[in-house]
Amino acid sequence: MKKLLALCLVLAMALGLCSFGAAFADDGGTTEEIFADWNDGAPALGALIDYVEAVTDEASPDYIPPADRIAVFDMDGTLCAELCPTYLEYYLLAWRILKDPSYTPDAEMLEFGRMLRDHAIDKSFPDHMDMLHATHAAKAYAGLTLREFADFVTGCLVRNVDGFEGMTYATCFYTPMIEVVDYLEDNGFQCYICSGSDRFICRTFIEGMLDIPYERIIGMDVALEATGQHGADGLDYVFKAGDDVVRTDQLLIKNLKMNKVTQIVKEIGRKPVLSFGNSGGDVSMHMYTISDNPYRSAAFMLVADDDVRDYGNPAKAESLKTQWADAGFHVISMRDDFRTIYGDKVVKTGSFNWLNELAEDRSPAASAEPENDSHTQYVLYLGTNDKDTNKPVFTQAEAQEKAKEILVRHFGGYTMQEANGGWLDGDTLYQEYTLVIYLSDTNEQAVHAAADELVETFRQSSVLIQANPTTSEFYSGK
């Protein structure tokens, strides 16, 4: 990650694109621009650089030994998007309840999923939504191994972010804040994530984006147990060969507000000297950091005031800026301080597909997993040209990889062949690179679930599905 950023920054310098004047000398003695995605003169960034230079200078009265250089970061809205149109963990749970073919929600869970879907865009959630979400999430993911849960999260992260073009959920990080994390790590700080989101969501989410090890991730937690434990006390049960670790429906802590402080005390054991957040849920963490600290300390609040490149609320942000500054926090303005938010190729669309994407007709009784049919072969014909522009959405190699990512999440096996389709529209002959996918030992519901993702990912009007009677035999010879 850091090598990639360094390469991008060197190229930017060569083109004269770097903007902020902060620099540092690496081991080779050369000067390297590191804040290419910040605007010149951003006050909060200037304060951060002054702070880091002081506390890392052994001759300075503000010097902090490396072991005590602890920086804590909230995640949603501080390091990554939270307004497209709602929190990532809400999107994951809505998908689990309303679309995941491997999960059968009960009536109460289905009602919650529909509420989550229907109120996300206008944010008209009921009171105490944070705890309502946490308890339902614990129940919805109960029984999954940590590997299965990570696979589910990954399956959602590869989708395009609603409300934007050029970005997936896996990459919806604020690039200026990635630069901050890298800068601190390069200056001997230990960076921790302290998020209200599930600890294991955070672990999967930051893969390939932030160089923060698992043990430095603090988040919402549920109780875990062995596969064969079935609620027995951990002092009475012995982990056996063949056991795995699974999630339970017992919520241990929603890591917001004062809970962030107690979790930092328990899991880090040292008082942070830097704290980064974006909301009232981070105030306790900030105050703990800057109050009665034996070292020089600072807290930073990011405000979502950009409604051109993102979905911020400038009017609300103005009052928050005053509130956070009065509390002694440095204020980061996404509108004024960030040269780019997600990268120069990401574009806000101003429209959401949320309701259509999560539309469903399932009910508790009808959503039971149907049995696979070994006597039917399903054949899918997937075009790869955009339905509106009739131009390829991906290169041929990318198309195969995108299709493979979707198929392996839904089926135990598949066969995929390349083909070329063509049709005549008036006097114009159109041709299209096509993937032909063969599926056996599955069912119509699973095929349609995969086809839904294929239609969305490849921007198709439809996918042709043939269901052919067949007889199969795995023949091993005489």
VOPAGU-2260 file (C-alpha; in pm, 1 decimal, decimal comma):
REM VOPAGU-2260
SITE   aa  ch    i         X         Y         Z
SITE  MET   A    0       0,0       0,0       0,0
SITE  LYS   A    1     265,9     249,0     102,4
SITE  LYS   A    2     482,2     160,3    -195,7
SITE  LEU   A    3     184,6     222,8    -425,8
SITE  LEU   A    4     110,6     557,7    -265,3
SITE  ALA   A    5     476,6     656,0    -284,4
SITE  LEU   A    6     484,7     574,1    -654,7
SITE  CYS   A    7     169,5     779,2    -716,8
SITE  LEU   A    8     312,2    1070,7    -524,1
SITE  VAL   A    9     640,1    1065,9    -713,7
SITE  LEU   A   10     446,9    1074,9   -1040,2
SITE  ALA   A   11     233,7    1359,2    -908,4
SITE  MET   A   12     543,9    1556,6    -815,3
SITE  ALA   A   13     689,2    1506,9   -1160,2
SITE  LEU   A   14     369,7    1648,6   -1310,8
SITE  GLY   A   15     359,6    1941,4   -1070,0
SITE  LEU   A   16      35,4    1825,0    -909,4
SITE  CYS   A   17     135,2    1810,5    -541,9
SITE  SER   A   18     -26,2    2082,6    -338,1
SITE  PHE   A   19      60,0    2085,0      29,9
SITE  GLY   A   20     404,0    2203,2     135,0
SITE  ALA   A   21     464,1    1951,0     411,4
SITE  ALA   A   22     753,4    1716,9     345,1
SITE  PHE   A   23     992,3    1489,9     524,1
SITE  ALA   A   24    1332,9    1337,3     458,8
SITE  ASP   A   25    1349,6     963,0     411,9
SITE  ASP   A   26    1648,6     743,9     497,7
SITE  GLY   A   27    1809,1     829,0     163,6
SITE  GLY   A   28    1804,9    1198,5     240,3
SITE  THR   A   29    1562,0    1291,9     -39,5
SITE  THR   A   30    1248,1    1501,3      11,1
SITE  GLU   A   31     913,0    1339,2     -66,7
SITE  GLU   A   32     569,8    1498,2     -81,8
SITE  ILE   A   33     323,1    1297,4     124,0
SITE  PHE   A   34       2,7    1500,8     144,7
SITE  ALA   A   35     -87,8    1520,0    -223,4
SITE  ASP   A   36    -461,4    1488,5    -154,8
SITE  TRP   A   37    -480,0    1786,7      83,4
SITE  ASN   A   38    -524,5    2150,2     -14,9
SITE  ASP   A   39    -254,7    2408,7      55,7
SITE  GLY   A   40    -275,5    2564,6     398,4
SITE  ALA   A   41    -531,3    2329,3     554,9
SITE  PRO   A   42    -520,4    2445,6     920,6
SITE  ALA   A   43    -581,7    2104,7    1078,2
SITE  LEU   A   44    -312,4    1941,1     867,6
SITE  GLY   A   45     -68,6    2215,8     956,9
SITE  ALA   A   46    -146,3    2160,5    1324,0
SITE  LEU   A   47     -90,8    1786,3    1285,8
SITE  ILE   A   48     244,9    1829,6    1113,5
SITE  ASP   A   49     363,3    2079,2    1376,7
SITE  TYR   A   50     255,8    1835,4    1645,9
SITE  VAL   A   51     431,2    1534,4    1492,4
SITE  GLU   A   52     752,6    1727,2    1432,9
SITE  ALA   A   53     755,5    1840,4    1797,5
SITE  VAL   A   54     678,5    1508,1    1962,9
SITE  THR   A   55     925,1    1311,1    1748,9
SITE  ASP   A   56    1215,3    1549,9    1811,6
SITE  GLU   A   57    1425,3    1411,5    2095,7
SITE  ALA   A   58    1549,1    1761,4    2175,1
SITE  SER   A   59    1195,2    1895,2    2212,6
SITE  PRO   A   60    1024,5    1932,1    2554,7
SITE  ASP   A   61     719,0    1772,3    2383,3
SITE  TYR   A   62     908,2    1455,9    2284,1
SITE  ILE   A   63     704,8    1132,9    2317,6
SITE  PRO   A   64     882,1     794,4    2321,4
SITE  PRO   A   65     763,7     565,4    2038,2
SITE  ALA   A   66     593,7     324,1    2279,0
SITE  ASP   A   67     355,2     600,7    2386,6
SITE  ARG   A   68     281,1     739,7    2040,4
SITE  ILE   A   69     -72,0     601,8    2022,8
SITE  ALA   A   70    -324,7     737,9    1770,2
SITE  VAL   A   71    -688,0     621,0    1765,2
SITE  PHE   A   72    -921,4     657,2    1467,0
SITE  ASP   A   73   -1293,8     617,7    1434,9
SITE  MET   A   74   -1376,2     446,6    1102,9
SITE  ASP   A   75   -1711,6     540,2     940,1
SITE  GLY   A   76   -1709,8     907,6     844,2
SITE  THR   A   77   -1350,6     949,8     962,8
SITE  LEU   A   78   -1153,9     711,3     743,2
SITE  CYS   A   79   -1423,5     609,4     495,8
SITE  ALA   A   80   -1763,7     696,6     349,6
SITE  GLU   A   81   -2074,8     673,7     564,5
SITE  LEU   A   82   -2326,5     865,2     353,9
SITE  CYS   A   83   -2386,2     637,7      53,3
SITE  PRO   A   84   -2661,4     636,2     157,5
SITE  THR   A   85   -2590,8     497,9     505,8
SITE  TYR   A   86   -2333,0     317,6     717,2
SITE  LEU   A   87   -2153,8      20,3     562,8
SITE  GLU   A   88   -2263,0    -207,4     849,7
SITE  TYR   A   89   -2628,3    -109,9     786,4
SITE  TYR   A   90   -2587,2    -198,6     419,2
SITE  LEU   A   91   -2434,8    -535,1     508,7
SITE  LEU   A   92   -2718,7    -620,5     747,1
SITE  ALA   A   93   -2988,3    -511,9     500,8
SITE  TRP   A   94   -2830,5    -735,1     237,3
SITE  ARG   A   95   -2804,8   -1025,6     483,5
SITE  ILE   A   96   -3172,7   -1001,5     576,8
SITE  LEU   A   97   -3327,7    -918,4     240,9
SITE  LYS   A   98   -3103,2   -1076,3     -23,1
SITE  ASP   A   99   -2867,5   -1340,5     116,7
SITE  PRO   A  100   -2996,8   -1677,2     -13,8
SITE  SER   A  101   -2813,7   -1864,1     262,3
SITE  TYR   A  102   -3007,4   -1686,7     539,4
SITE  THR   A  103   -3373,6   -1726,2     636,0
SITE  PRO   A  104   -3494,2   -1435,0     850,2
SITE  ASP   A  105   -3779,2   -1475,5    1093,1
SITE  ALA   A  106   -4075,1   -1235,9    1081,0
SITE  GLU   A  107   -3925,4    -989,3    1330,5
SITE  MET   A  108   -3588,7    -983,3    1151,7
SITE  LEU   A  109   -3756,3    -939,1     813,1
SITE  GLU   A  110   -3956,3    -644,0     944,8
SITE  PHE   A  111   -3636,3    -483,9    1074,0
SITE  GLY   A  112   -3459,7    -537,4     741,1
SITE  ARG   A  113   -3739,4    -367,2     553,5
SITE  MET   A  114   -3735,2     -75,5     796,8
SITE  LEU   A  115   -3359,5     -46,2     751,5
SITE  ARG   A  116   -3398,4     -40,6     374,5
SITE  ASP   A  117   -3695,3     196,6     360,7
SITE  HIS   A  118   -3557,2     464,4     595,4
SITE  ALA   A  119   -3188,1     469,9     502,2
SITE  ILE   A  120   -3200,3     736,8     232,6
SITE  ASP   A  121   -3392,3     997,7     434,6
SITE  LYS   A  122   -3231,2     873,9     760,4
SITE  SER   A  123   -3567,4     864,4     939,4
SITE  PHE   A  124   -3460,1     579,9    1165,0
SITE  PRO   A  125   -3628,1     522,9    1501,9
SITE  ASP   A  126   -3461,3     630,8    1825,2
SITE  HIS   A  127   -3173,8     417,0    1953,6
SITE  MET   A  128   -3107,2     280,8    1605,3
SITE  ASP   A  129   -2746,3     206,6    1699,1
SITE  MET   A  130   -2852,2     -53,4    1957,1
SITE  LEU   A  131   -3139,7    -184,8    1744,5
SITE  HIS   A  132   -2891,5    -249,6    1466,6
SITE  ALA   A  133   -2635,4    -406,5    1699,7
SITE  THR   A  134   -2878,1    -658,1    1851,4
SITE  HIS   A  135   -3025,8    -755,2    1513,8
SITE  ALA   A  136   -2680,6    -787,9    1358,4
SITE  ALA   A  137   -2568,8   -1019,3    1638,1
SITE  LYS   A  138   -2868,0   -1243,4    1571,2
SITE  ALA   A  139   -2847,0   -1230,6    1190,1
SITE  TYR   A  140   -2482,9   -1345,0    1175,4
SITE  ALA   A  141   -2502,1   -1598,7    1459,7
SITE  GLY   A  142   -2364,1   -1941,0    1367,5
SITE  LEU   A  143   -2123,3   -1815,1    1100,6
SITE  THR   A  144   -1759,1   -1902,1    1137,3
SITE  LEU   A  145   -1524,8   -1606,4    1121,8
SITE  ARG   A  146   -1415,1   -1718,8     775,5
SITE  GLU   A  147   -1775,7   -1741,4     655,0
SITE  PHE   A  148   -1848,9   -1397,8     796,9
SITE  ALA   A  149   -1540,9   -1250,2     628,0
SITE  ASP   A  150   -1649,6   -1407,9     298,3
SITE  PHE   A  151   -1996,3   -1255,6     334,2
SITE  VAL   A  152   -1848,5    -911,3     402,4
SITE  THR   A  153   -1608,6    -945,3     108,3
SITE  GLY   A  154   -1898,2   -1041,3    -118,1
SITE  CYS   A  155   -2067,4    -711,5     -37,3
SITE  LEU   A  156   -1750,8    -501,6     -54,9
SITE  VAL   A  157   -1687,3    -586,4    -421,4
SITE  ARG   A  158   -2011,4    -412,3    -523,6
SITE  ASN   A  159   -2015,8     -57,0    -655,4
SITE  VAL   A  160   -2086,7     211,0    -396,1
SITE  ASP   A  161   -2439,1     344,6    -428,2
SITE  GLY   A  162   -2444,7     710,3    -528,0
SITE  PHE   A  163   -2100,2     708,8    -693,2
SITE  GLU   A  164   -1923,1     593,1   -1006,9
SITE  GLY   A  165   -1570,3     453,5   -1006,5
SITE  MET   A  166   -1563,9     315,8    -652,1
SITE  THR   A  167   -1650,4      -9,2    -475,8
SITE  TYR   A  168   -1733,5     -43,2    -107,7
SITE  ALA   A  169   -1390,4    -201,7     -64,6
SITE  THR   A  170   -1220,2     119,9    -176,4
SITE  CYS   A  171   -1450,3     390,9     -35,4
SITE  PHE   A  172   -1179,7     537,9     188,7
SITE  TYR   A  173   -1093,1     905,4     220,0
SITE  THR   A  174    -755,4     917,4      47,9
SITE  PRO   A  175    -636,5    1222,8     249,4
SITE  MET   A  176    -696,6    1027,7     570,7
SITE  ILE   A  177    -502,7     729,3     436,9
SITE  GLU   A  178    -214,4     972,2     395,1
SITE  VAL   A  179    -252,9    1076,1     760,8
SITE  VAL   A  180    -238,0     715,0     881,5
SITE  ASP   A  181      67,4     641,3     667,1
SITE  TYR   A  182     236,6     962,4     784,0
SITE  LEU   A  183     186,0     875,2    1149,5
SITE  GLU   A  184     303,7     517,6    1103,6
SITE  ASP   A  185     615,2     645,7     925,8
SITE  ASN   A  186     683,9     866,8    1227,2
SITE  GLY   A  187     671,2     589,5    1483,0
SITE  PHE   A  188     303,0     608,5    1583,7
SITE  GLN   A  189      91,8     301,6    1648,7
SITE  CYS   A  190    -245,2     361,3    1480,3
SITE  TYR   A  191    -557,1     192,4    1615,3
SITE  ILE   A  192    -909,7     179,5    1477,6
SITE  CYS   A  193   -1174,4     227,9    1746,1
SITE  SER   A  194   -1504,6     192,9    1562,1
SITE  GLY   A  195   -1871,1     151,1    1640,5
SITE  SER   A  196   -1882,4    -107,7    1361,3
SITE  ASP   A  197   -1829,8    -478,6    1417,1
SITE  ARG   A  198   -1465,6    -563,6    1491,0
SITE  PHE   A  199   -1462,1    -835,4    1224,8
SITE  ILE   A  200   -1619,5    -609,6     962,2
SITE  CYS   A  201   -1337,5    -363,1    1024,3
SITE  ARG   A  202   -1073,5    -634,1     993,4
SITE  THR   A  203   -1200,2    -738,6     651,6
SITE  PHE   A  204   -1278,2    -386,2     535,3
SITE  ILE   A  205    -928,9    -239,3     577,8
SITE  GLU   A  206    -753,3    -524,0     392,8
SITE  GLY   A  207    -528,9    -372,1     126,2
SITE  MET   A  208    -621,4     -15,4     221,9
SITE  LEU   A  209    -469,7      50,9     564,8
SITE  ASP   A  210    -153,2    -101,3     707,5
SITE  ILE   A  211    -305,1    -162,9    1052,2
SITE  PRO   A  212    -275,4    -512,5    1205,3
SITE  TYR   A  213    -579,5    -700,1    1338,3
SITE  GLU   A  214    -471,9    -660,3    1700,0
SITE  ARG   A  215    -505,9    -282,7    1663,9
SITE  ILE   A  216    -872,8    -296,0    1565,0
SITE  ILE   A  217   -1137,2    -232,8    1831,3
SITE  GLY   A  218   -1507,1    -246,3    1747,7
SITE  MET   A  219   -1849,6    -374,0    1835,8
SITE  ASP   A  220   -1821,2    -726,3    1972,9
SITE  VAL   A  221   -2036,3   -1036,6    2002,4
SITE  ALA   A  222   -1954,6   -1347,4    2204,0
SITE  LEU   A  223   -1775,5   -1627,1    2021,3
SITE  GLU   A  224   -1782,6   -1999,4    2089,0
SITE  ALA   A  225   -1669,4   -2332,5    1946,2
SITE  THR   A  226   -1882,6   -2509,0    1688,2
SITE  GLY   A  227   -1978,9   -2784,2    1932,5
SITE  GLN   A  228   -2009,5   -2565,7    2241,2
SITE  HIS   A  229   -2379,5   -2477,8    2200,2
SITE  GLY   A  230   -2390,4   -2225,0    2481,4
SITE  ALA   A  231   -2192,1   -2427,1    2737,5
SITE  ASP   A  232   -1967,0   -2226,3    2968,0
SITE  GLY   A  233   -1616,8   -2182,5    2834,5
SITE  LEU   A  234   -1477,1   -2322,8    3158,0
SITE  ASP   A  235   -1668,7   -2644,4    3103,0
SITE  TYR   A  236   -1609,1   -2698,4    2731,5
SITE  VAL   A  237   -1284,6   -2818,0    2570,7
SITE  PHE   A  238   -1210,6   -2717,2    2212,0
SITE  LYS   A  239   -1199,4   -3035,7    2003,4
SITE  ALA   A  240   -1037,5   -3138,6    1676,4
SITE  GLY   A  241   -1279,4   -3040,8    1403,8
SITE  ASP   A  242   -1420,7   -2747,0    1602,2
SITE  ASP   A  243   -1422,0   -2397,8    1456,2
SITE  VAL   A  244   -1489,9   -2059,9    1615,3
SITE  VAL   A  245   -1837,4   -1921,3    1540,8
SITE  ARG   A  246   -2028,3   -1603,6    1616,3
SITE  THR   A  247   -2316,7   -1610,7    1864,4
SITE  ASP   A  248   -2620,9   -1385,7    1901,4
SITE  GLN   A  249   -2493,9   -1242,5    2232,2
SITE  LEU   A  250   -2399,0    -876,2    2194,1
SITE  LEU   A  251   -2110,3    -786,8    2425,2
SITE  ILE   A  252   -2064,5    -415,5    2354,7
SITE  LYS   A  253   -2167,1    -143,5    2109,6
SITE  ASN   A  254   -1844,2      50,9    2083,4
SITE  LEU   A  255   -1970,3     409,5    2090,0
SITE  LYS   A  256   -1933,9     709,3    2321,1
SITE  MET   A  257   -1801,1     617,2    2667,4
SITE  ASN   A  258   -1767,6     255,4    2560,2
SITE  LYS   A  259   -1484,4     362,3    2330,6
SITE  VAL   A  260   -1291,9     488,9    2632,2
SITE  THR   A  261   -1335,2     169,0    2832,4
SITE  GLN   A  262   -1235,3     -44,2    2534,5
SITE  ILE   A  263    -923,4     165,1    2473,7
SITE  VAL   A  264    -826,6     128,6    2839,4
SITE  LYS   A  265    -877,0    -248,9    2831,5
SITE  GLU   A  266    -731,4    -328,8    2490,2
SITE  ILE   A  267    -449,4     -76,7    2448,0
SITE  GLY   A  268    -346,6     -13,0    2806,2
SITE  ARG   A  269    -186,7     319,4    2716,0
SITE  LYS   A  270    -352,0     657,9    2683,4
SITE  PRO   A  271    -368,1     782,0    2322,1
SITE  VAL   A  272    -202,0    1110,8    2236,3
SITE  LEU   A  273    -394,7    1161,7    1909,8
SITE  SER   A  274    -763,2    1099,2    1842,0
SITE  PHE   A  275    -954,7    1130,6    1513,9
SITE  GLY   A  276   -1333,9    1119,2    1478,2
SITE  ASN   A  277   -1633,7    1279,6    1310,1
SITE  SER   A  278   -1934,9    1270,9    1544,2
SITE  GLY   A  279   -2071,7    1291,2    1894,8
SITE  GLY   A  280   -1996,4     921,2    1932,0
SITE  ASP   A  281   -1626,8    1014,1    1933,9
SITE  VAL   A  282   -1635,6    1299,3    2187,3
SITE  SER   A  283   -1562,4    1076,2    2487,7
SITE  MET   A  284   -1262,5     926,3    2306,4
SITE  HIS   A  285   -1136,9    1275,3    2221,8
SITE  MET   A  286   -1182,0    1409,3    2574,0
SITE  TYR   A  287   -1010,3    1107,1    2726,0
SITE  THR   A  288    -716,5    1168,8    2492,1
SITE  ILE   A  289    -667,4    1540,3    2557,3
SITE  SER   A  290    -766,0    1556,8    2927,1
SITE  ASP   A  291    -494,7    1518,0    3193,2
SITE  ASN   A  292    -258,5    1361,6    2943,2
SITE  PRO   A  293     106,6    1352,6    3060,5
SITE  TYR   A  294     206,3    1413,4    2697,9
SITE  ARG   A  295     113,2    1682,1    2452,6
SITE  SER   A  296    -204,5    1558,7    2284,8
SITE  ALA   A  297    -457,3    1661,2    2019,7
SITE  ALA   A  298    -796,9    1563,1    1882,9
SITE  PHE   A  299    -932,7    1610,8    1530,2
SITE  MET   A  300   -1294,4    1618,6    1411,4
SITE  LEU   A  301   -1376,9    1570,8    1044,5
SITE  VAL   A  302   -1695,9    1743,6     925,3
SITE  ALA   A  303   -1898,3    1635,7     621,6
SITE  ASP   A  304   -1953,0    1976,8     461,2
SITE  ASP   A  305   -1897,9    1879,8      96,1
SITE  ASP   A  306   -2223,3    1836,2     -98,2
SITE  VAL   A  307   -2057,9    1855,6    -441,6
SITE  ARG   A  308   -1817,0    1561,8    -430,6
SITE  ASP   A  309   -1994,2    1382,0    -143,3
SITE  TYR   A  310   -2326,9    1383,7      40,0
SITE  GLY   A  311   -2238,6    1624,8     318,4
SITE  ASN   A  312   -2464,3    1880,1     483,2
SITE  PRO   A  313   -2293,8    2222,1     475,7
SITE  ALA   A  314   -2555,1    2393,5     694,8
SITE  LYS   A  315   -2529,3    2134,3     970,2
SITE  ALA   A  316   -2150,8    2126,2     934,0
SITE  GLU   A  317   -2113,4    2496,2    1010,3
SITE  SER   A  318   -2267,6    2458,6    1356,0
SITE  LEU   A  319   -2060,4    2147,1    1419,8
SITE  LYS   A  320   -1739,3    2329,0    1329,8
SITE  THR   A  321   -1809,6    2585,1    1601,1
SITE  GLN   A  322   -1909,8    2317,3    1849,7
SITE  TRP   A  323   -1598,0    2106,6    1790,8
SITE  ALA   A  324   -1361,5    2405,0    1790,6
SITE  ASP   A  325   -1511,6    2527,5    2120,3
SITE  ALA   A  326   -1446,3    2181,3    2266,0
SITE  GLY   A  327   -1075,5    2215,3    2183,3
SITE  PHE   A  328   -1070,6    1992,1    1875,5
SITE  HIS   A  329    -899,5    2067,5    1544,1
SITE  VAL   A  330   -1160,6    2075,1    1265,8
SITE  ILE   A  331   -1101,9    1905,9     929,0
SITE  SER   A  332   -1327,8    2035,3     650,0
SITE  MET   A  333   -1381,3    1783,0     372,9
SITE  ARG   A  334   -1487,0    2066,0     141,6
SITE  ASP   A  335   -1207,0    2310,9     216,4
SITE  ASP   A  336    -918,0    2086,7     321,3
SITE  PHE   A  337    -939,0    1785,2      87,2
SITE  ARG   A  338    -810,9    1831,2    -268,0
SITE  THR   A  339    -986,7    1502,2    -346,1
SITE  ILE   A  340   -1201,4    1285,1    -121,9
SITE  TYR   A  341   -1197,6     940,0    -281,1
SITE  GLY   A  342    -956,5     993,2    -568,9
SITE  ASP   A  343    -983,3    1187,7    -891,3
SITE  LYS   A  344   -1166,6     914,1   -1083,5
SITE  VAL   A  345   -1458,6     884,2    -839,8
SITE  VAL   A  346   -1769,9    1083,0    -929,8
SITE  LYS   A  347   -2081,8    1152,6    -725,4
SITE  THR   A  348   -2393,8    1059,3    -923,7
SITE  GLY   A  349   -2655,6    1221,9    -700,5
SITE  SER   A  350   -2886,1     922,0    -729,8
SITE  PHE   A  351   -2927,7     601,4    -532,2
SITE  ASN   A  352   -3025,4     249,6    -641,4
SITE  TRP   A  353   -3067,1     144,0    -277,9
SITE  LEU   A  354   -3440,6      64,3    -287,4
SITE  ASN   A  355   -3419,6    -127,8    -614,4
SITE  GLU   A  356   -3106,8    -316,4    -510,9
SITE  LEU   A  357   -3265,9    -433,4    -188,0
SITE  ALA   A  358   -3614,5    -494,6    -327,6
SITE  GLU   A  359   -3739,7    -840,5    -229,6
SITE  ASP   A  360   -4050,9   -1051,5    -213,4
SITE  ARG   A  361   -3932,4   -1298,1      46,6
SITE  SER   A  362   -4131,2   -1389,2     354,2
SITE  PRO   A  363   -4030,4   -1598,3     654,2
SITE  ALA   A  364   -4226,4   -1894,8     523,9
SITE  ALA   A  365   -4121,6   -1864,4     161,1
SITE  SER   A  366   -3753,6   -1793,7     215,4
SITE  ALA   A  367   -3648,5   -2145,1     318,6
SITE  GLU   A  368   -3362,1   -2273,5     106,2
SITE  PRO   A  369   -3501,1   -2500,4    -170,2
SITE  GLU   A  370   -3334,9   -2830,8    -242,7
SITE  ASN   A  371   -3089,3   -2851,4    -527,9
SITE  ASP   A  372   -3207,7   -3023,3    -846,0
SITE  SER   A  373   -2957,1   -3270,2    -986,7
SITE  HIS   A  374   -3170,7   -3323,8   -1300,1
SITE  THR   A  375   -3158,9   -2964,5   -1428,4
SITE  GLN   A  376   -2866,5   -2781,4   -1582,8
SITE  TYR   A  377   -2887,0   -2403,0   -1586,3
SITE  VAL   A  378   -2711,0   -2217,6   -1866,7
SITE  LEU   A  379   -2659,5   -1841,0   -1833,8
SITE  TYR   A  380   -2571,6   -1617,3   -2127,4
SITE  LEU   A  381   -2408,5   -1304,2   -1988,8
SITE  GLY   A  382   -2341,0   -1008,7   -2216,8
SITE  THR   A  383   -2063,8    -770,1   -2118,1
SITE  ASN   A  384   -2163,9    -448,8   -2298,7
SITE  ASP   A  385   -2326,5    -167,2   -2101,0
SITE  LYS   A  386   -2703,2    -166,5   -2169,8
SITE  ASP   A  387   -2702,9     211,7   -2223,4
SITE  THR   A  388   -2377,5     274,0   -2411,3
SITE  ASN   A  389   -2331,5     -69,0   -2573,5
SITE  LYS   A  390   -1962,7     -47,2   -2484,8
SITE  PRO   A  391   -1774,3    -313,3   -2286,9
SITE  VAL   A  392   -1799,7    -260,1   -1912,6
SITE  PHE   A  393   -1470,2    -444,7   -1849,8
SITE  THR   A  394   -1183,7    -591,5   -2046,8
SITE  GLN   A  395   -1235,5    -956,8   -2132,4
SITE  ALA   A  396    -996,5   -1069,5   -1858,7
SITE  GLU   A  397   -1166,2    -840,6   -1604,6
SITE  ALA   A  398   -1507,9    -969,7   -1709,8
SITE  GLN   A  399   -1404,2   -1327,7   -1638,6
SITE  GLU   A  400   -1266,1   -1231,2   -1296,6
SITE  LYS   A  401   -1577,2   -1031,8   -1201,7
SITE  ALA   A  402   -1804,7   -1317,7   -1305,8
SITE  LYS   A  403   -1588,4   -1569,0   -1117,8
SITE  GLU   A  404   -1605,6   -1360,9    -796,5
SITE  ILE   A  405   -1985,6   -1373,3    -809,0
SITE  LEU   A  406   -2017,0   -1740,3    -906,2
SITE  VAL   A  407   -1787,4   -1876,5    -635,4
SITE  ARG   A  408   -1997,6   -1704,9    -369,1
SITE  HIS   A  409   -2316,7   -1872,9    -487,3
SITE  PHE   A  410   -2221,7   -2216,5    -615,0
SITE  GLY   A  411   -2001,1   -2510,7    -533,8
SITE  GLY   A  412   -1882,2   -2522,8    -892,6
SITE  TYR   A  413   -1939,6   -2383,0   -1241,1
SITE  THR   A  414   -1814,2   -2400,1   -1598,3
SITE  MET   A  415   -1759,6   -2082,5   -1797,3
SITE  GLN   A  416   -1692,1   -2047,5   -2169,8
SITE  GLU   A  417   -1618,0   -1746,3   -2387,1
SITE  ALA   A  418   -1843,6   -1666,3   -2680,7
SITE  ASN   A  419   -1923,7   -1382,9   -2919,9
SITE  GLY   A  420   -2282,5   -1271,5   -2955,9
SITE  GLY   A  421   -2421,9   -1056,4   -3232,5
SITE  TRP   A  422   -2749,4    -903,8   -3342,9
SITE  LEU   A  423   -2878,2    -681,1   -3619,7
SITE  ASP   A  424   -3058,2    -359,5   -3525,3
SITE  GLY   A  425   -3177,9    -201,4   -3847,9
SITE  ASP   A  426   -2871,2    -184,1   -4067,3
SITE  THR   A  427   -2626,6    -193,0   -3776,8
SITE  LEU   A  428   -2458,2    -513,7   -3667,3
SITE  TYR   A  429   -2371,5    -518,0   -3297,3
SITE  GLN   A  430   -2127,5    -766,5   -3147,5
SITE  GLU   A  431   -2068,9    -845,8   -2784,1
SITE  TYR   A  432   -1818,6   -1050,2   -2586,8
SITE  THR   A  433   -2034,8   -1303,4   -2401,1
SITE  LEU   A  434   -1976,3   -1546,1   -2115,8
SITE  VAL   A  435   -2168,3   -1874,1   -2117,2
SITE  ILE   A  436   -2201,5   -2020,3   -1767,6
SITE  TYR   A  437   -2308,0   -2379,5   -1692,6
SITE  LEU   A  438   -2444,7   -2466,1   -1347,3
SITE  SER   A  439   -2552,1   -2804,7   -1214,1
SITE  ASP   A  440   -2678,4   -2937,8    -881,2
SITE  THR   A  441   -2831,8   -2604,8    -781,5
SITE  ASN   A  442   -3176,6   -2443,6    -777,2
SITE  GLU   A  443   -3366,1   -2159,6    -939,1
SITE  GLN   A  444   -3344,9   -1932,5    -633,5
SITE  ALA   A  445   -2966,0   -1955,0    -616,6
SITE  VAL   A  446   -2936,9   -1898,0    -992,3
SITE  HIS   A  447   -3156,8   -1588,1    -973,1
SITE  ALA   A  448   -2958,8   -1453,9    -676,0
SITE  ALA   A  449   -2636,5   -1482,4    -876,7
SITE  ALA   A  450   -2804,2   -1338,4   -1185,9
SITE  ASP   A  451   -2913,4   -1033,3    -984,2
SITE  GLU   A  452   -2549,6    -956,9    -908,3
SITE  LEU   A  453   -2440,1   -1027,0   -1265,9
SITE  VAL   A  454   -2703,4    -788,0   -1404,5
SITE  GLU   A  455   -2592,4    -512,5   -1167,4
SITE  THR   A  456   -2216,3    -563,4   -1204,0
SITE  PHE   A  457   -2220,8    -589,1   -1584,7
SITE  ARG   A  458   -2492,6    -320,5   -1628,0
SITE  GLN   A  459   -2722,8    -549,8   -1823,0
SITE  SER   A  460   -3095,2    -528,8   -1891,2
SITE  SER   A  461   -3117,3    -903,2   -1830,0
SITE  VAL   A  462   -2932,3   -1233,2   -1829,1
SITE  LEU   A  463   -3065,7   -1515,5   -2045,7
SITE  ILE   A  464   -3121,4   -1827,5   -1832,4
SITE  GLN   A  465   -3199,9   -2168,7   -1979,9
SITE  ALA   A  466   -3310,8   -2458,9   -1758,4
SITE  ASN   A  467   -3239,0   -2785,7   -1941,0
SITE  PRO   A  468   -3330,1   -3138,4   -1824,5
SITE  THR   A  469   -3014,4   -3341,0   -1789,9
SITE  THR   A  470   -2869,2   -3663,8   -1658,0
SITE  SER   A  471   -2525,3   -3647,1   -1496,6
SITE  GLU   A  472   -2269,4   -3909,9   -1407,5
SITE  PHE   A  473   -1920,3   -3877,9   -1259,1
SITE  TYR   A  474   -1763,7   -4170,6   -1449,1
SITE  SER   A  475   -1433,2   -4307,8   -1318,6
SITE  GLY   A  476   -1382,3   -4590,9   -1564,0
SITE  LYS   A  477   -1444,6   -4966,1   -1543,3
